[in-house]
Amino acid sequence: IYPSSQARSGSSCQAGNPDKPDFIHREERDRLHKLKDLGVLRSTALFLSQVDFGTDVLRRRLARALHETQLFDGTPLDTVLTFDDAELEDRLLLQAMYLVEDQSWDEVADALRLAHQLTYCELPVIVTQQDLEQHRSKQGYLAEPRVVALWKIVGRHVDFGDEQGTFELFDHGNGDLRAIKDEPEHRLDLTPLPPPTPTTHTPSPTPPPVRHHLIYDDEEHGWDTDGDEVCTEASFSSFLIDAIIAPTVDDMHETDKLVGRDARGGVLAGVLDQSVHQAVEGTTAVMAFTYGDTRHKQLLLTPFDHPFIAFINIWDPGFEDGQTSVYVRMYTTEPPAAGVSADAPFKHRFPRTTALARPVLGPIAPIIFDGEDPNQDDNTHGGRGNDDNDGTG
């Protein structure tokens, strides 16, 4: 902190004492230190309340923060979402600045980018006054898991089309949170989190598990909530990705194989048992859920700017006869390769998807794509396989 005579950028000084600054801003006037630079949240709030900034200055700072904030993969946040700042009063502009500068948007931005790939929303999503007013206070926002709190703000912008609804969250209080439709059958049951302590200032960084009855019915082309089975998602962010993909699955190209859980070094067992919060090399996102007694692990292979999406679903059906096999199924929206017969092996019809999946599946890939015997020793040096073998894929 410099007195005004030494300040490198600019400052505001107390009346009668020109050498004692109240605060310093850097470079242009909207370049205040970010919230995290200022320390304790209460001090930050007091600091901002004393800054006499015009609305235009706040808008410039918000635009700058949106562009300078980068997602995990380096993408500027303003390519995924922005704010309808022309219609926001100063109070909501400050709220927007807090959300941009002090919160992590990675999981929510990933879900929005996937929705854009599947034509369910336009990017950047424009957050409005109506969206920001989903939270009546900062305390209410902080009381919820971060990803849930942020999705409340943007979810309604994801439109599944026809009569399938938008991906809006409806909060009736007392744990009654609903998704897509404001109906009791669409309730989400979030696993209770530890009660907040007096020193808790931020939402939980780990998205909570969520239980629900929302299953997409491919034949009816809509959400089915009549089943008795409960679906338990490993995390709320996993639920977001799974729900966005679900309406498209029936239109995807696919191939599958039943493979021993412990085949070729137990690769599939390792994937199934690995935490959903642990990244899998070669994937963009990892989702996990249990439907009834069946465990599923889904691996999204394609980046969020890819021209198509592809993912692997691995699930353990829990055979009653003691069989320890699991299903491995490939899904893709990749257009079939030109000039290739419709009854040709999957690897020839969808070569780009196959190329993405091979390094992820490793020694299991030749079983899926090349028709190798699961009991045969793998001699393919990392699962690249022999593309001259037609196999059964």
N, C-alpha and C positions, 0 to 999 in steps of 0.2 A: 504494500500500500504506500502510495507516494502522496505527499502534500501537493496542493494544486500547482505550485511553482515547478514541481518535478514530474508531474504526470505526463506519461507518454502519449495518452490518447485524449482523455477529457475527464472531468469530474464535476460533482456538485458539492459546494462547500456550505458549511453552516453560516448563517447570517452573523456578521460581526467577527468572524474568525476565518478569513480567507485561506489560511494554511491548514485547516482541519476539514478534510473531506467527509461527507456523509457516505458517498459511494464513488466508485470509479467505473466508467465504461471504457471499452477499448475500441480503437479504430472508429467506425461510424457509430452514431449514437445508439442504434439498435443493437450494437454488439456488446450487450451486458455479459458478464460472466454467466455461464450456465448454472442451473440450479445446483448441480453436483459440486460446482466450484465453491459454492457459498456455504456448504456445510449443512447444519441442522435445518430440517424442513421448516420449523417454526420461525427460525431466523430468516430463512429465505422468504417466507410469506410476508413477514414484517418489512423486509427489504423492498420487495416488489410493491408493497402497498404505498411506499413513500416515493416511488419513482413516478414523476409526473410526465408520462409519455403520452403523446397523441396517438389516436387510433391508427393513423397511417404508419407510425413508427412500429407499433406492435405488429401490424400486418407484415411489414418488411422483415421484422425479426422472425416471425413465424415461418414465412416463406424461406428464409435463409436456413433456419433450423431443419425444416423438412428436407431441404436439398443436401445439407451437410450430414444429416443422420444417415448412416449406412446400415443395411441389413447384414446378416452374417456372411452372405456371399458377396458383399460389396455393392449391392444394388442401392441406389439412393432411395430413401423412403418416399420421396415425392413422386416417384414413378408408379407407386402402388396406391398411395392415398394422399389426399390433400384436404383442405378445409374450405368451406364456403365463406371465406373470411369477409367478403364484402357485406354479408348479412349478419355477422357476429358482432355483438357489443363487446366492450372492453373486457368485461368479466369472463365471457366465454373465450375471448382471444387468449387471456391468461390461462384459462383451463386447457385450451388446445396446446399452448406452449409447454405446459407441464406434461401433458401426455406425450408430446414429441421428444422433449429433452430429458425426461426422467423415467420413461417407461420403455421396455423392450417390446418391439412389435414383430419379432421374427416369426413366431408360430402363426400369428394372425395374418401377417403378410403372405406367408407361404400358402395358407388356405385361400386367400383372395387371389393369388396368382394361379393356383390350380383351378379355381372357379372360372377365372378368365380363360384359361386354356380350353375349358369345356363349354365356353360361351354362356356362362351363368351370370357374368357381370362384366362391366367395362372398367378399365383402369385408366387413370387413377380413380378410385372410389372417392367421391366428394362427401365429406362428413359435414352435416348440417347442424343447425341449432337443435332440431328435433332429435338428432342422434346424441348430441352432447347432453341433452336433458334426460337421457336414460338414467343418469346418476344424479340424484338430488343434492349430493354433497361429496366432498372429497373423502369424508369418513366412510360414506356408503361405498364409494369406489374401492377404497383400501380394504374394506371388510371382505371383499370377494377375491377369489383366486384371479391372478392377473389376466390370464387368457380369457377367462369367462367374462371379466369386467370389460375387456377391450372388445370382445366379440359382440357384447350387448350394443356397442356403439356402431358397429359396421355390418352386423349380420343381415339386416333387412335389405342390403344392397345386393345380396346373392339371391337371384331369382331362378328357381328350378324350372320355371315355365309351365304352361298349361294351367292345371289346377293343383299342381304339386306344392305350391306355396313358396315363400321366401325363407331363407335360413335365419329368421328372426328369433330372438330369445324373449320370452314373456315371463316376467318376474312378478309373482303374486305374493311374495314375502313368505316368511316362515319356511323356507326351503322349497317352496312350490315354484320351480323353474321349468318352463316348457319350451320346446323347440319346434320350429317350422309352423305349427298350428297351435292356437291358444285353446287347447282342449286337454282335459285331464289325462287322456291316454298318451299324450305327448310329453309327459313329465319326465324330467331328467333327475335322477337321484345321485347327487354328488356325495362322495364319501366324506364324512365330516372331517374337518381339519382341526388341529389343536387350537384351543381358544387363544385369541390374541393376548399378548402380555402388554403391560404399560409401556414397554420399550419397542413395540412393533410399529414400524412406520411405513412398511411397504407390503404389498400383497405377496402371497407365497410364490416363490420363483418356479416351483414345480407344479405343472397342471395336475389337478386331481383326477382320480379315476371317476368314471360316470357309468351308471346303470340305467337302462332304458328298455322299451319294448318296440323301438322304431326299426322296422325291417322293410326294406324296399321290395315291393312285389313286382317282379319283372312282367308277369302276365297282365296284371291290372294297371301297370304303369303308375303306381302311386305308393304311398306309405301305408304299411299294414301294421296295426297296433293290436290286433286281436289275439296274437299268439301267447301261449302261456310261458314260453321260454324267455328268460332275461338275457339281454346282451350286456356284458360288462366290458367297457373299453378301458384300456390301461391308463389312458390320460384323456383330458378334454381336448387337447390338440390332436390326438389320434382320432377321437370322435369326429372332429371337424373334417379331417381329410377323408375318412371312411364315408361319412355322410355325403360329401361332395362327389365322390367317385360313384357311389351306389347307383344313381339313376342311369349311368352310362354303361354299366357292366354288361347288360344284356345285348348291347350293340357292339361289343368288342369281339375281336378274334381271339381264340384261345386254344391251348393245348395243355394236356395234363398227363401225369404219370403217378402211379403208386410206387413209392420207394421206401425201402427199409429205413427206419429212423436212424439207425446206427451205421448205415452203409457208408463205405469209403471214409472211415475215420470219424463218423458221427457228425458230419457237417450240418445236416438238417436238425439234429438234436441240439446242436450248439446254437443255431439260429432261433429255434423255438424257445430255448431256455434263457436266452440273452435278454437283458432288460430293454424295454422299449425306449428308455432314455439313453441307451448306448448306441452310437452310430454304427451302421454297417457299411464298410467300405464299398464304394461303387453305387451307393443309393442316395437318393435325395431326401427321403423321409421314411420312417419306420412306424408302422401302426400295429397294434396288437389288441385283440379282443377275444372274449370267450362267449360263445353262443350256446346256451345250455351247458353241456359238459365238453363241448368241442373247442379246443384252443386254436386260434388263428394268428398268424404273423404275416403281415403284408409289407412288401418292400417296394417302394416307388423308385423306379429306375431312371426316369427321365427328368431333366432339369425343368424349371418352371417356365422357361422360354422356348421349350422344344415344340416342334410342329405336331407332335403326337404324344400321347402318354402311354406308358407301359408299366406294369407292376407284376410282382410274383405273390401269389397267395399260397402259403404253406400251412396246412392244418392237420391236426391229429384227431382222427375220428374216434379214437378210443375203442377199438374193436374188442368185443366181449370175449372172443376166443383166444385172447392173449397175443394176437398178432400185433407187431410193433411197427407197422408201416404207416407212413404219412403221405398225404396227397401234396403234390407240387403242381400248381397250375399257373400258366402264363396268360396274361391278358394284355392286349395292345389295341390301340386305335390306329396303328401304322397302316397306311394303304398297302394292299398286296402288291408285290413286285410285278411290274409290267411284263407280260409275256410268259408268266409262270402259271402252270395249270392249277386250277382250284383244288385239285386233290393231291398236289405236291406236298412234301413235308413242310412243316411249319418253318423250319430254318431257311428254306428256299423262298417261301412266300413272304416272310417277314425278316429279312436279313439284319436290319438295323436293330430290331428288338432282340434278336438272338445274340447279336454282338454285345449288347448292353448286359444281357443276362449271364453270359458265360463266365465272366470274371467274378460275379457275385455268387453264383452257384458252385464255382470251382470244379472239383472232381465229380459233382453230381450232374453237371451240364451235359456230358456225353450220354448219360442215361436218358435225359429229357429230350435232347435234340437229335442224337445220333443213333438211338436204338440200342445202346450198349446194354449188356447184361449187368444188372446191379451187383451181382456176385463176382463179376469179372474184375480183376485188378485194374486200377486206373493207370494207364501208361500214356496219358495225353498231355502231360506237362502243363498242368494248371487248368485242364478242362476245356481246351480250345477245340478238341474234337477233330474229326475228319469230315470235311464238308462234302467229300465224294461219296460218303456213305449215306444212302437215302434214309435209313433208319425207319422209325415209325412215327417221328414227331408230327 
